[in-house]
Amino acid sequence: MNVAVVGLGKIGLPLAVQIATSDHTVLGADISPEVVDAVISGVPHFPGEADLAERLAEVTSNGRLRATTNTAAAVAESEIVIIVVPLVVNETYEPDFAAIDAASRDVGRGMAPGTLVIYETTMPVGATRGRFGPLLEAESGLVPGRDFWLAHSPERVYSGRVFADLRTYPKLVGGVDPVSEARAADFYRSAFEFDERSDLPRPNGVWTMGGAEAAELAKLAETTYRDVNIALANEFAMYAERIGLDVHAVIDAANSQPFAHIHRPGIAVGGHCIPVYPRFYLTGDPEARLPLAGREINEAQPAHAVKMLEEAMGGIAGRRVVVLGVAYRGGVKETAFSGARPLVDLIEAAGGEALVHDPLYTAEELAAHGFVAYRDGAACDGAIVQTDHQEYRSLFPGDLPGCRVVYDGRRILDAATWRAADVTVIEIGVG
């Protein structure tokens, strides 16, 4: 089959490579000429994705994967279209459909009767059927469920381990009608292989959901659950700090019960998933209370970190503070909803000088994101660990001359070594 993958980002490109590794031919589409040029040359346009460089080089050299900026033309060549264009939220946390709407219009202009269109982008419940079905129909003149087939199959992978996750987790598929669902399920069975898992209620593989809305909700449920769980852990951590307990020991004890699964607290949870998808859920269920409370608690963690640092330092005004890490997750070169931006803003609002360090970014790249880079070996007064980069596990007091207080928001430093050098270390959730 000829398959068009629309959106060649950190999820879309590995997905296109995976499909091209099977018996399908893939034409990837992206609005960025730089991205398309990189794919054509067989080189990933972002670092950190395991096995991507080797697998991309193979499928581009054998002609299984091509790329173009002309989405409509790619769709016109294809029987199956997969859309993996990001859906983000705006300043008021409402879904911003501009990019995926534009991509869908391009898809509609290239569709022929019998095309199967699958959305993998995470979205509010009902969007596949209620928003994108009519949009595709308006552009193509084709009716979903009669002239073309439409389904939702949410991506369930993490950047850095996409290929492994595609094997590990069931592929959820829901159609706007039974035929759409069956065709999408058959396609994924032909394109993916799955690891055996005895812990699942049914065999690992493609799981049909009985409708697009069920597939949409399943993805939102798993991410919103994690967000609420992390918020609860952050509540535990702040309480433990107030009464002088180590919340991590408490969580370890609680998790010794088989039904318990409490996440670790963290300074902030970034990325395209955890901060965004609960907002998508709330779009469809505005009466929900726990998801909103969880979001508010997690979004307040940078302010809590700065407050703790300020109290330990006796004030931040006129002091130089280094934020360690702008990436939202260790080892991933991505700043989406990272806690670094609010940390910098809060430090500066308190009168401090905020400098930023990240081993994955050059000083020029940090400047492009609006940050002032910390120069290795420069003096500072305090620091906040924002990202759990492996490089920070071997960070020592001599690496931050003059630093007297560190807020370890990821509990990644060797605290004993820092305290031996007379540096105050505040570990999240440790009283």
N, C-alpha and C positions, 0 to 999 in steps of 0.2 A: 504494500500500500504506500501511496505518497502522503506524507504527513507534513503539515505546516505547523511550526511552533512559533507563536507570536509573543515576543518578549524574551530576549536572550540574556537575562540578568543572572544573578547568582543561583536562582532556582531553574529558570528556563533553559539556560545553556546546558547544565548537566542532564536535564530531562531530555533535551534534544539529542544529546550524545547517547544516552541510554537507549532511546528509541532507534537511533541509527545503528546501534550495535546489534539490534535484532534484525529481522528480515524486512524492515521498512526503510524507505528512503525519505530523508527529512530535508525540508527547506525552511531554514530559520529566518524570521523577520524581526527587525528591530529598527527603530527610528534613528538610532545613532550610527552614522557612517563609520565612526571609529570602532564601535563594537563589531559591526559587520566586517570591516577590514581585518580585524583581529581574528575573527572566527574563520574567515576565508583563508587566512594564513596559517590556521591551525594552532593558534596561540591563545590561551585564556586571557581575557582582558581584566581579570582580577586574580589575586593570589589566594592561596590557602585552601583550595578545594582538593581533597585527596583524590588522586588518580585521574584528575581531569586533564592535565596536560598530555599525558600519554594517550588517553582514550580519544581526546579531541583530535590529536595529530593523526591517529589511525583512521577515524571516520571521515576526516576531510581529505586525506590522501587517497582513500579508496572511492571517493565520490558519494559516500552515503549521506554526508551532511554538506549542504551548501547554505549560503546566507545572502540576504538581500535587504534593502531598505524599503522595497515595494511590497507592502503587506498584501494588497489586493491581488497582485500578480502571483505571489506565493500561494495564496488561497486558491486561485484559479487553477493551479497545477495539482491541487491536493484533494483527496477524498475525505481526509480527516484534518480538523483544525483544532489545535490546543492553544488556549489563550492563558498566558502567565504574566500578565501586565500588572504591576503593583497597584493596589488600591490603598490610599493613605487617608489620614484624617486631617482636617484643616485646624485653624487656631482655636475653634470652638468645639473640637473633637467630633465634628460631623464628617461622614465619609465624603471624600473628594473624588468623584467619579470621572474627572476630566480625562485623565490618561486612558483609562480602560474604555470609556465611551468612544474616544477617538479611535482606538484600536478596533473596537467592535464595528464601527462604521466602515473602516477599511476592510474588515473581514466580510461584512455584508455586501460590499461592492464587488468582491471577488467570488462569492459563493455561486455554486451551481446546484440544481436539484439533486437531492441524495447526499449532500454534504453532512458529515457528522461534526458538530461543533461542541467542544468540551471546555468548560471554564475550570481552571485549576486555581485561580486567584481566590483567596479567602474573601468572603463578602457577607453582608447581612442576609438573614434568612428571607427568601423570596426573591432575591435579586436576579437569579438565573432566569426564572420563569417570568417575573413581573417587570423587570427592567430590560434585560438583554434579549429576551425572546422578541418583544415588540420592536426593539431597536434594530435587530438583525432583519426582522420582517420588513420594516420600513425601508431599509437600504436595499434589500435584495428582491423584494416582492414575493418572497417565499414564506410559507406558513410553517412554523415549527410544529413537529409532530405529524405533518402531512407531506410537505415538500422537502424539508430537511430535518435532521435529528439534533437534539439539544440536550446536553447533560452537564452535571457538575461533579467534579472529582477533586476534592481539596488536596493541595500538596500537604504532606505531613513529614517534612524533612528539615534538617538543620544545615545551615551553611557549614562547609568544612567536611561534612560526612554524608552528602546527598546520596551517593551510590549505595552506601551501606544501609541507609535508612529506607531506600526504595525496596530493598530486599527484606528488611526487618518488619516493616509495618504493613498491615492490610491496606489495600487500595480501595477506598470507599467510592462508590459510584451511585449517583442518583439521576434519573432522567426526568424530563417533563412529561414523558409518557413511557409505557413499558417497552416499546420498540427502541426508543432512544437509549434507555438504560441498558437494554440487552446488547445493543451494538457497541456502546462504550465499554461495557464489561468485556466483551469479546476482544476488543482492541487491546485493552490493558493486559489481558491474559496472553496475548501474542507478543507483547512488548516487554513484559517484566518476568523475572524469576523471583521466587520468594523462599526465604529460609524457613525451615520447619520450626514451629514454636508450639510446645506442649502447654503453654500457659494461657492460650487463647480459648475462648468458648467455642470456636469453630476453626477449621483449618486455615492457616495463613494463606492469603491470596487476594483475589478480587472479591470484595463484599458488596453485593447490591443492597441498596438502602430502601428501595420502594418509592423513591421520589427525590427530586433535586433538593427540596427543603430539608429532608432528613440528612442528606450529605452535608449541606451547608451548616446545619445546627450541630452535627457531630464535631466538626472542626472547631466551631466557636465554643462548644461545651468543653472540649479538652483544654483549650488555651485559657478560657475564663476560669476553669477550675484551678489551673496552675497559678493564675494571677491571684485569686482569692486565697489559695493556700500560702503563697509567698507573703501576702499581706498579713495573714494570721501569724506567720513566723516573725514578721517584723514587729507586730504587736507584742508577741512574747519577748522579743529581743529588747524592746524599749522598756518593758516592765522589768525584765531581768536587770537591766542597767540601773534602774531606779532603786532596786532592793539589793543589789550587789551579788547577783547570781550569774553563773555561766549558762546562757540559754542553750548552747550547743550540747552540753552534758545533759540538759533536760530533754532536748529533742532526741538525742541518742537513746535515752531511757524510754521515752514515749514510743519511739519507732521500733522498740524491741517487741511490741505487740504486733501481731501479723496484720491487724486491720489498720494500723496507723501508718501514715505516709506524709510526714510533715517536711516541707522544703526548708532549706536553709535561708536565714535572713540575708538580705543584701542591700547595699547602698542604693541601688536602683536596678530595675530590670528594663533593658533596652531591646532594640531590634524591631523588626517589622511586625512581630507577632504579639508578644505579651502586652505591650502598652497600647496596641491598636485594636486587636480583635475583641477584647471585652467591650470596647466602644461600639463595635459593629453589633455585638449582641444587644447592647442597650438601645441601639437604634430600633430594633424590632421589639424589644421588651422594656419600654421605658419605666415600667413599674417595678422592675427588679431592684432590690436594695443591696444585696451582698456584692454583686459585681461593681456597683458604683462605689461602695465603701472601700472595696479592695483597691480600686484604681486610686482613690484619694489618698489612702494610706501609703501605697507604693510611690506615688508621685511626690509625697512629702519627705521621702528619705534623704534626698540631697540636703534639704533644709535642716534635717535632724543632724546630719553629719557635720555641717558647718557650725551648727550651734554647739555640738560637743567639742569640736576643735577649738572654737572661740573661747569656750569656758576653760579648757585645759591650758590655752596659751595666755589667758588673761587679756584677751582682746586680739582682734585681727587687724584693726586699723594701723596702717603704716607697716604692716608685716608682709613678707613675701611667702606665698603659699604655692606649692607645686601640686597640681592635679596629675596623678599618675594614671594615664590611660584615657584615651578618647573613644576607643572602640567599645561597642556595647558588650562585647564578649571576648574573652581571651583568645588570641590567635586568629581572630576574624577582622579583616580590615573593612569595617563598616561602622558608621557613627549613628545610624538611625536610632533616634530616641535615646541616645546615650545620656548618662547622668552627668557627663562632663560639662555640657553647656549650662545647665542650671547651677552646678557647683561654681563655675567661673563667675556667673552673674551674681550669685549670693556672696562670694568672697569679695568681689568688687563693690557690691552694695554695702558691705560692712567696712569699706575703706581699705581693704587689703589689695595687694598686687598678686594677681593670679597668673601663674605660668603653667604650661601644659607639656607633658612628656608622653610619648608613646613610641615603642620600638618599631611599630609598623609604619610610622609616618615620618616623613622628612619635615624639617622646619618650614619649608615652603608649602608643603601640603597642610600643615597645621595652620599656617597663616591664611591659606585659602579657605579654611573653615572658620576663620575669625578668631583664632587663638594666638597667643604669644608663646612661642616655644621656649621651654626651659633648656638652657645650655648646660651640658654635662659638666659637673664639677663646680657649678656656680653656687654661691651661698644662698640659703633659704632659711626660713624660720619654722615652717611647718609643712605637712604634706597630707594628702588624702589619696589612698589607693582606690581608684574607681574601677579599674579593669583587672581581671584575674589573668593577666599575661604570665606565662611560665617564666619569663625573664625577671619578673618581680620577686619570684621565690628566692632568688639569689641576690637580692638587693641588700646592701649593707649600709650602716650609718655613714661610712666614708663616702658613699656615692651621693649623699645629700649633705654637704658640709654646712654646719651651723644649725641643722634641723633639730628642734627640741621636742616636737610633738608630731606624731603620725596617727592619723585615723585610718585604720586598716578596714576599709569597707568591704573587703573580700576575704578577710582572715587568711591571708596568703603569706605574710611576712614571717620570718623567724623572730618572733617577738622577744624571746630571751636574749638574742644577740643585740637587738636594739636597746633593750632595757639595761643590758650590761654596759652600754655606751652612754648611759644616763639620758636616754631618749624616752619620753613618755609615749607608750603605745596604747591606743584605744582600739580594742578589738570589738567589732560589732556584736552586741549581745552578750558581752562579758562584763560583769559588774566590777 
